Amino acid sequence: MTKANAQPSAISKSIAQHLQSVRTGRGLSLDKTAKLTGVSKAMLGQIERGESSPTIATLWKIATGLACSFSSFLSGDETAPTSQHADDKFANDPNVTIKTLFPFNAVTQFEMFELCLKDFHEQHSSAHQIGVTEHIHVLQGKLGVLQDGQWQAYQAQEQCILHADQPHGYRDEVGETRFVVVIHYPV
């Protein structure tokens, strides 16, 4: 948030409410949550109060540390179907847009997103829970995918499976790239 008087966006409110709900529901202090997620106590407090919007990478660290799905922070509910069709824009990541296509489903153990990276943006992510995979399909542009310390490029209509239980990343190679990610969580 850039202004002291600025109101939190709908996505910031959803993230704040879900983080606080999960944390307090599990009886976790901010200190314990910081240890689990690798995100500082101060930052977690700012997120919960709606004073700061996390980057996508930070939100992944929180979701991974709390063993929650990424989409639960966007919808605020692990099981609710989404009626949201607008893109989720992260204030700290203006070159990244995420649209939730299917929120996490406990029966199928997956969630699905459409992402758009612009202006040659490079997005890095820390390792997710053990066994998590991301099934990626490039819709438009050219996507660089970082896996095992190596970048590999995929054109429109190409796919790959990313082992997301290790550090990984995505890079827009042409100025604007759209792709679909199906994240599968192990049972």
Backbone as JSON Lines, residues from 0, in Angstrom:
{"i":0,"aa":"M","n":[0.86,-1.16,0.0],"ca":[0.0,0.0,0.0],"c":[0.91,1.22,0.0]}
{"i":1,"aa":"T","n":[0.63,2.14,-0.86],"ca":[1.52,3.27,-1.0],"c":[1.15,4.45,-0.14]}
{"i":2,"aa":"K","n":[-0.09,4.59,0.23],"ca":[-0.51,5.73,1.05],"c":[-0.97,5.25,2.4]}
{"i":3,"aa":"A","n":[-0.68,6.04,3.41],"ca":[-1.05,5.67,4.77],"c":[-2.56,5.55,4.93]}
{"i":4,"aa":"N","n":[-3.34,6.33,4.2],"ca":[-4.8,6.3,4.31],"c":[-5.46,5.36,3.32]}
{"i":5,"aa":"A","n":[-4.71,4.73,2.47],"ca":[-5.28,3.88,1.43],"c":[-6.01,2.69,2.06]}
{"i":6,"aa":"Q","n":[-7.14,2.35,1.48],"ca":[-7.9,1.2,1.93],"c":[-7.32,-0.06,1.3]}
{"i":7,"aa":"P","n":[-7.29,-1.16,2.03],"ca":[-6.78,-2.4,1.45],"c":[-7.68,-2.86,0.3]}
{"i":8,"aa":"S","n":[-7.07,-3.46,-0.71],"ca":[-7.84,-4.0,-1.83],"c":[-8.6,-5.24,-1.37]}
{"i":9,"aa":"A","n":[-9.53,-5.7,-2.2],"ca":[-10.31,-6.89,-1.86],"c":[-9.39,-8.1,-1.68]}
{"i":10,"aa":"I","n":[-8.38,-8.2,-2.51],"ca":[-7.47,-9.35,-2.38],"c":[-6.66,-9.25,-1.09]}
{"i":11,"aa":"S","n":[-6.22,-8.03,-0.72],"ca":[-5.49,-7.85,0.53],"c":[-6.36,-8.21,1.72]}
{"i":12,"aa":"K","n":[-7.63,-7.83,1.67],"ca":[-8.56,-8.16,2.76],"c":[-8.75,-9.67,2.87]}
{"i":13,"aa":"S","n":[-8.89,-10.34,1.73],"ca":[-9.07,-11.79,1.74],"c":[-7.85,-12.48,2.32]}
{"i":14,"aa":"I","n":[-6.67,-12.04,1.9],"ca":[-5.42,-12.63,2.41],"c":[-5.31,-12.39,3.91]}
{"i":15,"aa":"A","n":[-5.59,-11.16,4.35],"ca":[-5.49,-10.81,5.76],"c":[-6.43,-11.65,6.61]}
{"i":16,"aa":"Q","n":[-7.68,-11.76,6.17],"ca":[-8.68,-12.52,6.93],"c":[-8.33,-14.0,7.0]}
{"i":17,"aa":"H","n":[-7.89,-14.55,5.87],"ca":[-7.58,-15.99,5.87],"c":[-6.34,-16.28,6.7]}
{"i":18,"aa":"L","n":[-5.33,-15.45,6.58],"ca":[-4.11,-15.64,7.38],"c":[-4.44,-15.6,8.87]}
{"i":19,"aa":"Q","n":[-5.18,-14.6,9.29],"ca":[-5.53,-14.49,10.7],"c":[-6.4,-15.65,11.15]}
{"i":20,"aa":"S","n":[-7.33,-16.07,10.3],"ca":[-8.22,-17.19,10.64],"c":[-7.43,-18.49,10.81]}
{"i":21,"aa":"V","n":[-6.55,-18.78,9.87],"ca":[-5.74,-20.01,9.95],"c":[-4.82,-19.95,11.16]}
{"i":22,"aa":"R","n":[-4.15,-18.83,11.33],"ca":[-3.19,-18.7,12.42],"c":[-3.87,-18.85,13.78]}
{"i":23,"aa":"T","n":[-4.94,-18.12,14.02],"ca":[-5.61,-18.18,15.32],"c":[-6.35,-19.5,15.5]}
{"i":24,"aa":"G","n":[-6.88,-20.05,14.4],"ca":[-7.57,-21.34,14.48],"c":[-6.65,-22.47,14.9]}
{"i":25,"aa":"R","n":[-5.39,-22.33,14.58],"ca":[-4.39,-23.34,14.96],"c":[-3.66,-22.98,16.25]}
{"i":26,"aa":"G","n":[-4.06,-21.87,16.84],"ca":[-3.44,-21.44,18.09],"c":[-2.0,-21.0,17.91]}
{"i":27,"aa":"L","n":[-1.67,-20.44,16.76],"ca":[-0.3,-20.03,16.47],"c":[-0.1,-18.56,16.79]}
{"i":28,"aa":"S","n":[0.99,-18.24,17.42],"ca":[1.38,-16.85,17.62],"c":[2.0,-16.35,16.32]}
{"i":29,"aa":"L","n":[2.2,-15.05,16.22],"ca":[2.91,-14.51,15.06],"c":[4.35,-15.03,15.02]}
{"i":30,"aa":"D","n":[4.97,-15.2,16.2],"ca":[6.34,-15.75,16.25],"c":[6.39,-17.15,15.65]}
{"i":31,"aa":"K","n":[5.49,-18.01,16.07],"ca":[5.46,-19.39,15.57],"c":[5.14,-19.42,14.08]}
{"i":32,"aa":"T","n":[4.22,-18.57,13.65],"ca":[3.87,-18.5,12.23],"c":[5.08,-18.03,11.42]}
{"i":33,"aa":"A","n":[5.83,-17.07,11.95],"ca":[7.04,-16.6,11.27],"c":[8.05,-17.73,11.11]}
{"i":34,"aa":"K","n":[8.21,-18.55,12.15],"ca":[9.14,-19.68,12.07],"c":[8.69,-20.71,11.05]}
{"i":35,"aa":"L","n":[7.39,-20.97,10.98],"ca":[6.86,-21.96,10.03],"c":[6.97,-21.49,8.58]}
{"i":36,"aa":"T","n":[6.78,-20.19,8.37],"ca":[6.68,-19.68,7.0],"c":[7.96,-19.06,6.46]}
{"i":37,"aa":"G","n":[8.84,-18.63,7.35],"ca":[10.02,-17.9,6.89],"c":[9.73,-16.45,6.56]}
{"i":38,"aa":"V","n":[8.55,-15.96,6.94],"ca":[8.15,-14.57,6.74],"c":[8.22,-13.9,8.11]}
{"i":39,"aa":"S","n":[8.79,-12.71,8.18],"ca":[8.99,-12.06,9.47],"c":[7.68,-11.8,10.21]}
{"i":40,"aa":"K","n":[7.79,-11.77,11.53],"ca":[6.64,-11.48,12.39],"c":[6.06,-10.11,12.04]}
{"i":41,"aa":"A","n":[6.93,-9.13,11.81],"ca":[6.47,-7.78,11.47],"c":[5.66,-7.79,10.17]}
{"i":42,"aa":"M","n":[6.17,-8.5,9.16],"ca":[5.46,-8.56,7.87],"c":[4.13,-9.28,8.03]}
{"i":43,"aa":"L","n":[4.1,-10.37,8.76],"ca":[2.84,-11.09,8.98],"c":[1.81,-10.2,9.66]}
{"i":44,"aa":"G","n":[2.25,-9.44,10.65],"ca":[1.36,-8.51,11.34],"c":[0.82,-7.44,10.4]}
{"i":45,"aa":"Q","n":[1.68,-6.91,9.55],"ca":[1.26,-5.89,8.58],"c":[0.25,-6.47,7.59]}
{"i":46,"aa":"I","n":[0.46,-7.7,7.17],"ca":[-0.46,-8.35,6.24],"c":[-1.81,-8.56,6.91]}
{"i":47,"aa":"E","n":[-1.8,-9.06,8.14],"ca":[-3.05,-9.3,8.86],"c":[-3.84,-8.02,9.1]}
{"i":48,"aa":"R","n":[-3.14,-6.92,9.32],"ca":[-3.82,-5.64,9.56],"c":[-4.2,-4.94,8.26]}
{"i":49,"aa":"G","n":[-3.82,-5.51,7.11],"ca":[-4.13,-4.89,5.83],"c":[-3.23,-3.71,5.52]}
{"i":50,"aa":"E","n":[-2.11,-3.61,6.2],"ca":[-1.18,-2.5,5.98],"c":[-0.19,-2.79,4.87]}
{"i":51,"aa":"S","n":[-0.08,-4.05,4.49],"ca":[0.86,-4.46,3.46],"c":[0.26,-5.59,2.64]}
{"i":52,"aa":"S","n":[0.51,-5.55,1.34],"ca":[0.1,-6.64,0.45],"c":[1.31,-7.5,0.18]}
{"i":53,"aa":"P","n":[1.21,-8.8,0.39],"ca":[2.37,-9.65,0.14],"c":[2.61,-9.83,-1.35]}
{"i":54,"aa":"T","n":[3.85,-10.03,-1.7],"ca":[4.15,-10.42,-3.08],"c":[3.66,-11.86,-3.27]}
{"i":55,"aa":"I","n":[3.61,-12.29,-4.49],"ca":[3.19,-13.66,-4.77],"c":[4.15,-14.64,-4.1]}
{"i":56,"aa":"A","n":[5.45,-14.35,-4.17],"ca":[6.45,-15.23,-3.55],"c":[6.23,-15.32,-2.04]}
{"i":57,"aa":"T","n":[5.93,-14.2,-1.4],"ca":[5.68,-14.2,0.04],"c":[4.41,-14.98,0.36]}
{"i":58,"aa":"L","n":[3.38,-14.79,-0.44],"ca":[2.13,-15.53,-0.21],"c":[2.35,-17.03,-0.35]}
{"i":59,"aa":"W","n":[3.18,-17.44,-1.3],"ca":[3.5,-18.87,-1.44],"c":[4.22,-19.38,-0.2]}
{"i":60,"aa":"K","n":[5.14,-18.58,0.34],"ca":[5.86,-18.99,1.55],"c":[4.88,-19.18,2.71]}
{"i":61,"aa":"I","n":[3.92,-18.28,2.82],"ca":[2.92,-18.38,3.89],"c":[2.06,-19.61,3.68]}
{"i":62,"aa":"A","n":[1.56,-19.8,2.46],"ca":[0.71,-20.96,2.18],"c":[1.46,-22.26,2.42]}
{"i":63,"aa":"T","n":[2.7,-22.34,1.99],"ca":[3.5,-23.55,2.17],"c":[3.77,-23.8,3.65]}
{"i":64,"aa":"G","n":[4.19,-22.77,4.38],"ca":[4.5,-22.93,5.8],"c":[3.3,-23.34,6.64]}
{"i":65,"aa":"L","n":[2.11,-22.9,6.22],"ca":[0.89,-23.24,6.95],"c":[0.17,-24.44,6.35]}
{"i":66,"aa":"A","n":[0.77,-25.05,5.31],"ca":[0.2,-26.21,4.62],"c":[-1.22,-25.92,4.14]}
{"i":67,"aa":"C","n":[-1.37,-24.75,3.5],"ca":[-2.65,-24.33,2.92],"c":[-2.48,-24.21,1.41]}
{"i":68,"aa":"S","n":[-3.58,-24.24,0.7],"ca":[-3.51,-24.0,-0.73],"c":[-3.35,-22.51,-0.98]}
{"i":69,"aa":"F","n":[-2.75,-22.17,-2.09],"ca":[-2.58,-20.77,-2.49],"c":[-3.94,-20.11,-2.69]}
{"i":70,"aa":"S","n":[-4.86,-20.81,-3.35],"ca":[-6.16,-20.22,-3.67],"c":[-6.99,-19.93,-2.44]}
{"i":71,"aa":"S","n":[-6.73,-20.62,-1.33],"ca":[-7.51,-20.35,-0.11],"c":[-7.3,-18.92,0.38]}
{"i":72,"aa":"F","n":[-6.14,-18.35,0.09],"ca":[-5.89,-16.98,0.5],"c":[-6.59,-15.98,-0.42]}
{"i":73,"aa":"L","n":[-6.88,-16.39,-1.64],"ca":[-7.55,-15.5,-2.58],"c":[-9.06,-15.54,-2.4]}
{"i":74,"aa":"S","n":[-9.59,-16.73,-2.09],"ca":[-11.03,-16.87,-1.94],"c":[-11.45,-16.8,-0.48]}
{"i":75,"aa":"G","n":[-10.49,-17.07,0.42],"ca":[-10.8,-17.04,1.85],"c":[-11.43,-18.32,2.34]}
{"i":76,"aa":"D","n":[-11.61,-19.32,1.47],"ca":[-12.29,-20.55,1.85],"c":[-11.72,-21.69,1.03]}
{"i":77,"aa":"E","n":[-11.25,-22.73,1.69],"ca":[-10.64,-23.87,0.99],"c":[-11.62,-24.61,0.1]}
{"i":78,"aa":"T","n":[-12.9,-24.58,0.43],"ca":[-13.85,-25.43,-0.28],"c":[-14.85,-24.66,-1.12]}
{"i":79,"aa":"A","n":[-14.88,-23.34,-0.99],"ca":[-15.9,-22.58,-1.71],"c":[-15.6,-22.54,-3.2]}
{"i":80,"aa":"P","n":[-16.63,-22.76,-4.03],"ca":[-16.41,-22.58,-5.46],"c":[-16.2,-21.09,-5.73]}
{"i":81,"aa":"T","n":[-15.42,-20.79,-6.73],"ca":[-15.16,-19.39,-7.02],"c":[-16.14,-18.85,-8.03]}
{"i":82,"aa":"S","n":[-16.6,-17.65,-7.8],"ca":[-17.42,-16.98,-8.8],"c":[-16.63,-15.8,-9.34]}
{"i":83,"aa":"Q","n":[-15.39,-15.73,-8.96],"ca":[-14.54,-14.62,-9.32],"c":[-14.01,-14.84,-10.72]}
{"i":84,"aa":"H","n":[-14.18,-13.84,-11.56],"ca":[-13.67,-13.93,-12.92],"c":[-12.65,-12.85,-13.21]}
{"i":85,"aa":"A","n":[-12.57,-11.88,-12.32],"ca":[-11.6,-10.8,-12.51],"c":[-10.21,-11.29,-12.14]}
{"i":86,"aa":"D","n":[-9.23,-10.65,-12.72],"ca":[-7.84,-11.0,-12.4],"c":[-7.48,-10.49,-11.02]}
{"i":87,"aa":"D","n":[-6.71,-11.27,-10.29],"ca":[-6.19,-10.87,-8.99],"c":[-4.86,-10.17,-9.25]}
{"i":88,"aa":"K","n":[-4.8,-8.89,-8.94],"ca":[-3.58,-8.12,-9.15],"c":[-2.9,-7.9,-7.83]}
{"i":89,"aa":"F","n":[-1.63,-8.16,-7.78],"ca":[-0.85,-7.98,-6.57],"c":[-0.13,-6.65,-6.67]}
{"i":90,"aa":"A","n":[-0.39,-5.78,-5.7],"ca":[0.15,-4.42,-5.72],"c":[1.67,-4.41,-5.85]}
{"i":91,"aa":"N","n":[2.33,-5.36,-5.21],"ca":[3.79,-5.4,-5.24],"c":[4.34,-6.08,-6.49]}
{"i":92,"aa":"D","n":[3.47,-6.66,-7.3],"ca":[3.87,-7.36,-8.52],"c":[3.02,-6.87,-9.69]}
{"i":93,"aa":"P","n":[3.24,-5.64,-10.16],"ca":[2.37,-5.09,-11.21],"c":[2.47,-5.82,-12.55]}
{"i":94,"aa":"N","n":[3.51,-6.61,-12.74],"ca":[3.67,-7.34,-14.0],"c":[3.18,-8.78,-13.92]}
{"i":95,"aa":"V","n":[2.43,-9.09,-12.86],"ca":[1.88,-10.44,-12.68],"c":[0.38,-10.32,-12.42]}
{"i":96,"aa":"T","n":[-0.39,-11.1,-13.15],"ca":[-1.82,-11.18,-12.92],"c":[-2.18,-12.65,-12.78]}
{"i":97,"aa":"I","n":[-3.01,-12.96,-11.78],"ca":[-3.45,-14.34,-11.55],"c":[-4.97,-14.37,-11.55]}
{"i":98,"aa":"K","n":[-5.53,-15.3,-12.31],"ca":[-6.97,-15.53,-12.29],"c":[-7.2,-16.94,-11.75]}
{"i":99,"aa":"T","n":[-7.98,-17.06,-10.7],"ca":[-8.3,-18.38,-10.16],"c":[-9.34,-19.01,-11.07]}
{"i":100,"aa":"L","n":[-9.0,-20.13,-11.69],"ca":[-9.95,-20.84,-12.54],"c":[-10.73,-21.86,-11.72]}
{"i":101,"aa":"F","n":[-10.04,-22.62,-10.89],"ca":[-10.66,-23.57,-9.97],"c":[-9.9,-23.46,-8.64]}
{"i":102,"aa":"P","n":[-10.59,-23.1,-7.55],"ca":[-9.92,-23.05,-6.25],"c":[-9.59,-24.47,-5.79]}
{"i":103,"aa":"F","n":[-8.78,-24.58,-4.76],"ca":[-8.39,-25.88,-4.24],"c":[-9.62,-26.74,-3.95]}
{"i":104,"aa":"N","n":[-9.54,-28.0,-4.34],"ca":[-10.59,-28.97,-4.09],"c":[-9.98,-30.12,-3.3]}
{"i":105,"aa":"A","n":[-10.5,-30.37,-2.11],"ca":[-9.94,-31.39,-1.23],"c":[-10.1,-32.8,-1.79]}
{"i":106,"aa":"V","n":[-11.09,-33.02,-2.65],"ca":[-11.29,-34.34,-3.23],"c":[-10.25,-34.61,-4.32]}
{"i":107,"aa":"T","n":[-10.08,-33.66,-5.22],"ca":[-9.14,-33.86,-6.33],"c":[-7.71,-33.47,-5.98]}
{"i":108,"aa":"Q","n":[-7.55,-32.69,-4.9],"ca":[-6.24,-32.22,-4.44],"c":[-5.54,-31.32,-5.47]}
{"i":109,"aa":"F","n":[-6.33,-30.51,-6.21],"ca":[-5.69,-29.57,-7.12],"c":[-6.39,-28.23,-7.11]}
{"i":110,"aa":"E","n":[-5.69,-27.24,-7.64],"ca":[-6.23,-25.91,-7.9],"c":[-5.65,-25.46,-9.23]}
{"i":111,"aa":"M","n":[-6.35,-24.53,-9.9],"ca":[-5.95,-24.15,-11.24],"c":[-6.02,-22.63,-11.4]}
{"i":112,"aa":"F","n":[-4.96,-22.08,-12.03],"ca":[-4.84,-20.65,-12.23],"c":[-4.44,-20.33,-13.66]}
{"i":113,"aa":"E","n":[-4.81,-19.14,-14.11],"ca":[-4.26,-18.58,-15.33],"c":[-3.39,-17.41,-14.91]}
{"i":114,"aa":"L","n":[-2.15,-17.41,-15.35],"ca":[-1.22,-16.34,-15.01],"c":[-0.82,-15.58,-16.26]}
{"i":115,"aa":"C","n":[-0.54,-14.3,-16.08],"ca":[0.0,-13.48,-17.15],"c":[1.2,-12.73,-16.59]}
{"i":116,"aa":"L","n":[2.33,-12.89,-17.25],"ca":[3.54,-12.15,-16.92],"c":[3.78,-11.14,-18.04]}
{"i":117,"aa":"K","n":[4.13,-9.91,-17.67],"ca":[4.37,-8.86,-18.65],"c":[5.74,-8.24,-18.48]}
{"i":118,"aa":"D","n":[6.18,-7.58,-19.52],"ca":[7.42,-6.79,-19.49],"c":[8.63,-7.6,-19.05]}
{"i":119,"aa":"F","n":[8.72,-8.84,-19.53],"ca":[9.88,-9.71,-19.28],"c":[10.08,-10.0,-17.79]}
{"i":120,"aa":"H","n":[8.97,-9.98,-17.07],"ca":[9.01,-10.21,-15.61],"c":[9.49,-11.62,-15.31]}
{"i":121,"aa":"E","n":[10.28,-11.73,-14.23],"ca":[10.77,-13.02,-13.74],"c":[10.22,-13.22,-12.34]}
{"i":122,"aa":"Q","n":[9.54,-14.33,-12.11],"ca":[8.9,-14.63,-10.82],"c":[9.54,-15.87,-10.23]}
{"i":123,"aa":"H","n":[10.11,-15.74,-9.03],"ca":[10.72,-16.89,-8.35],"c":[9.84,-17.35,-7.21]}
{"i":124,"aa":"S","n":[9.85,-18.63,-6.95],"ca":[9.05,-19.2,-5.88],"c":[9.9,-20.16,-5.07]}
{"i":125,"aa":"S","n":[9.71,-20.12,-3.76],"ca":[10.39,-21.07,-2.9],"c":[9.71,-22.43,-3.04]}
{"i":126,"aa":"A","n":[10.34,-23.45,-2.5],"ca":[9.79,-24.8,-2.59],"c":[8.45,-24.9,-1.87]}
{"i":127,"aa":"H","n":[7.51,-25.61,-2.48],"ca":[6.22,-25.89,-1.87],"c":[6.34,-27.19,-1.07]}
{"i":128,"aa":"Q","n":[5.22,-27.69,-0.56],"ca":[5.25,-28.93,0.21],"c":[5.81,-30.07,-0.64]}
{"i":129,"aa":"I","n":[6.36,-31.07,0.03],"ca":[6.94,-32.23,-0.64],"c":[5.88,-32.91,-1.5]}
{"i":130,"aa":"G","n":[6.25,-33.18,-2.75],"ca":[5.37,-33.89,-3.67],"c":[4.47,-33.01,-4.51]}
{"i":131,"aa":"V","n":[4.47,-31.69,-4.29],"ca":[3.62,-30.79,-5.08],"c":[4.17,-30.68,-6.49]}
{"i":132,"aa":"T","n":[3.28,-30.81,-7.48],"ca":[3.67,-30.63,-8.88],"c":[2.81,-29.53,-9.5]}
{"i":133,"aa":"E","n":[3.37,-28.88,-10.5],"ca":[2.65,-27.87,-11.26],"c":[2.65,-28.32,-12.72]}
{"i":134,"aa":"H","n":[1.45,-28.47,-13.26],"ca":[1.27,-28.85,-14.66],"c":[1.01,-27.55,-15.41]}
{"i":135,"aa":"I","n":[1.9,-27.19,-16.32],"ca":[1.88,-25.89,-16.97],"c":[1.56,-26.05,-18.45]}
{"i":136,"aa":"H","n":[0.64,-25.2,-18.94],"ca":[0.3,-25.15,-20.37],"c":[0.41,-23.69,-20.81]}
{"i":137,"aa":"V","n":[1.27,-23.41,-21.78],"ca":[1.46,-22.05,-22.26],"c":[0.37,-21.73,-23.28]}
{"i":138,"aa":"L","n":[-0.36,-20.65,-23.02],"ca":[-1.45,-20.21,-23.91],"c":[-0.95,-19.25,-24.98]}
{"i":139,"aa":"Q","n":[-0.09,-18.31,-24.57],"ca":[0.36,-17.25,-25.46],"c":[1.75,-16.81,-25.03]}
{"i":140,"aa":"G","n":[2.59,-16.5,-26.01],"ca":[3.93,-16.0,-25.7],"c":[4.94,-17.11,-25.59]}
{"i":141,"aa":"K","n":[5.95,-16.87,-24.78],"ca":[7.03,-17.83,-24.56],"c":[7.4,-17.76,-23.09]}
{"i":142,"aa":"L","n":[7.33,-18.9,-22.41],"ca":[7.54,-18.97,-20.97],"c":[8.85,-19.66,-20.65]}
{"i":143,"aa":"G","n":[9.7,-18.99,-19.89],"ca":[10.88,-19.62,-19.33],"c":[10.5,-20.24,-18.0]}
{"i":144,"aa":"V","n":[10.9,-21.49,-17.78],"ca":[10.61,-22.2,-16.53],"c":[11.94,-22.62,-15.9]}
{"i":145,"aa":"L","n":[12.12,-22.23,-14.64],"ca":[13.33,-22.58,-13.89],"c":[13.04,-23.81,-13.04]}
{"i":146,"aa":"Q","n":[13.81,-24.87,-13.3],"ca":[13.68,-26.11,-12.54],"c":[15.07,-26.75,-12.47]}
{"i":147,"aa":"D","n":[15.43,-27.25,-11.3],"ca":[16.74,-27.86,-11.11],"c":[17.87,-26.91,-11.5]}
{"i":148,"aa":"G","n":[17.66,-25.6,-11.26],"ca":[18.69,-24.61,-11.53],"c":[18.88,-24.27,-13.0]}
{"i":149,"aa":"Q","n":[18.03,-24.81,-13.87],"ca":[18.15,-24.59,-15.32],"c":[16.88,-23.95,-15.87]}
{"i":150,"aa":"W","n":[17.04,-22.99,-16.78],"ca":[15.89,-22.39,-17.47],"c":[15.63,-23.15,-18.75]}
{"i":151,"aa":"Q","n":[14.34,-23.42,-19.01],"ca":[13.93,-24.01,-20.28],"c":[12.74,-23.22,-20.79]}
{"i":152,"aa":"A","n":[12.7,-22.95,-22.09],"ca":[11.64,-22.13,-22.67],"c":[10.57,-23.02,-23.32]}
{"i":153,"aa":"Y","n":[9.32,-22.58,-23.17],"ca":[8.17,-23.27,-23.76],"c":[7.35,-22.26,-24.55]}
{"i":154,"aa":"Q","n":[7.01,-22.63,-25.78],"ca":[6.21,-21.79,-26.67],"c":[4.72,-22.02,-26.39]}
{"i":155,"aa":"A","n":[3.88,-21.17,-27.0],"ca":[2.44,-21.35,-26.92],"c":[2.08,-22.76,-27.38]}
{"i":156,"aa":"Q","n":[1.17,-23.38,-26.66],"ca":[0.65,-24.73,-26.89],"c":[1.61,-25.84,-26.45]}
{"i":157,"aa":"E","n":[2.68,-25.49,-25.73],"ca":[3.57,-26.5,-25.16],"c":[3.3,-26.61,-23.67]}
{"i":158,"aa":"Q","n":[3.65,-27.78,-23.11],"ca":[3.4,-28.06,-21.7],"c":[4.65,-28.6,-21.03]}
{"i":159,"aa":"C","n":[4.61,-28.53,-19.69],"ca":[5.64,-29.19,-18.89],"c":[5.07,-29.49,-17.52]}
{"i":160,"aa":"I","n":[5.73,-30.38,-16.82],"ca":[5.39,-30.67,-15.42],"c":[6.57,-30.23,-14.59]}
{"i":161,"aa":"L","n":[6.28,-29.37,-13.62],"ca":[7.29,-28.79,-12.76],"c":[7.21,-29.43,-11.38]}
{"i":162,"aa":"H","n":[8.33,-29.9,-10.87],"ca":[8.38,-30.43,-9.5],"c":[8.54,-29.22,-8.59]}
{"i":163,"aa":"A","n":[7.43,-28.8,-7.98],"ca":[7.39,-27.54,-7.25],"c":[7.82,-27.67,-5.79]}
{"i":164,"aa":"D","n":[8.32,-28.85,-5.4],"ca":[8.81,-29.01,-4.04],"c":[10.3,-28.64,-3.95]}
{"i":165,"aa":"Q","n":[10.73,-27.82,-4.9],"ca":[12.07,-27.25,-4.92],"c":[11.93,-25.81,-5.42]}
{"i":166,"aa":"P","n":[12.93,-24.96,-5.17],"ca":[12.84,-23.6,-5.7],"c":[12.66,-23.63,-7.21]}
{"i":167,"aa":"H","n":[11.81,-22.75,-7.72],"ca":[11.52,-22.73,-9.15],"c":[11.12,-21.32,-9.57]}
{"i":168,"aa":"G","n":[10.92,-21.11,-10.87],"ca":[10.56,-19.78,-11.33],"c":[9.97,-19.79,-12.72]}
{"i":169,"aa":"Y","n":[9.43,-18.62,-13.08],"ca":[8.83,-18.4,-14.4],"c":[9.38,-17.09,-14.94]}
{"i":170,"aa":"R","n":[9.49,-17.0,-16.26],"ca":[9.98,-15.77,-16.87],"c":[9.25,-15.53,-18.19]}
{"i":171,"aa":"D","n":[8.75,-14.31,-18.36],"ca":[8.17,-13.89,-19.64],"c":[9.32,-13.62,-20.59]}
{"i":172,"aa":"E","n":[9.36,-14.35,-21.7],"ca":[10.48,-14.25,-22.65],"c":[10.22,-13.3,-23.81]}
{"i":173,"aa":"V","n":[8.95,-12.8,-23.96],"ca":[8.63,-12.03,-25.18],"c":[7.88,-10.72,-24.92]}
{"i":174,"aa":"G","n":[7.64,-10.34,-23.69],"ca":[6.92,-9.1,-23.41],"c":[5.55,-9.31,-22.8]}
{"i":175,"aa":"E","n":[4.91,-10.43,-23.1],"ca":[3.67,-10.84,-22.44],"c":[3.45,-12.32,-22.69]}
{"i":176,"aa":"T","n":[3.28,-13.06,-21.62],"ca":[3.08,-14.5,-21.69],"c":[1.94,-14.9,-20.77]}
{"i":177,"aa":"R","n":[1.0,-15.68,-21.32],"ca":[-0.12,-16.22,-20.54],"c":[0.03,-17.74,-20.47]}
{"i":178,"aa":"F","n":[-0.23,-18.28,-19.28],"ca":[-0.16,-19.73,-19.13],"c":[-1.1,-20.19,-18.03]}
{"i":179,"aa":"V","n":[-1.45,-21.46,-18.09],"ca":[-2.31,-22.1,-17.1],"c":[-1.45,-23.01,-16.25]}
{"i":180,"aa":"V","n":[-1.7,-22.97,-14.93],"ca":[-0.99,-23.83,-13.99],"c":[-2.02,-24.62,-13.19]}
{"i":181,"aa":"V","n":[-1.89,-25.94,-13.22],"ca":[-2.68,-26.82,-12.36],"c":[-1.72,-27.29,-11.28]}
{"i":182,"aa":"I","n":[-2.01,-26.92,-10.04],"ca":[-1.15,-27.31,-8.92],"c":[-1.78,-28.51,-8.25]}
{"i":183,"aa":"H","n":[-1.02,-29.58,-8.18],"ca":[-1.5,-30.83,-7.58],"c":[-0.76,-31.07,-6.27]}
{"i":184,"aa":"Y","n":[-1.53,-31.27,-5.22],"ca":[-0.97,-31.53,-3.89],"c":[-1.05,-33.01,-3.61]}
{"i":185,"aa":"P","n":[0.0,-33.61,-3.02],"ca":[-0.03,-35.05,-2.73],"c":[-1.05,-35.34,-1.63]}
{"i":186,"aa":"V","n":[-1.56,-36.54,-1.64],"ca":[-2.54,-36.96,-0.64],"c":[-1.86,-37.25,0.68]}
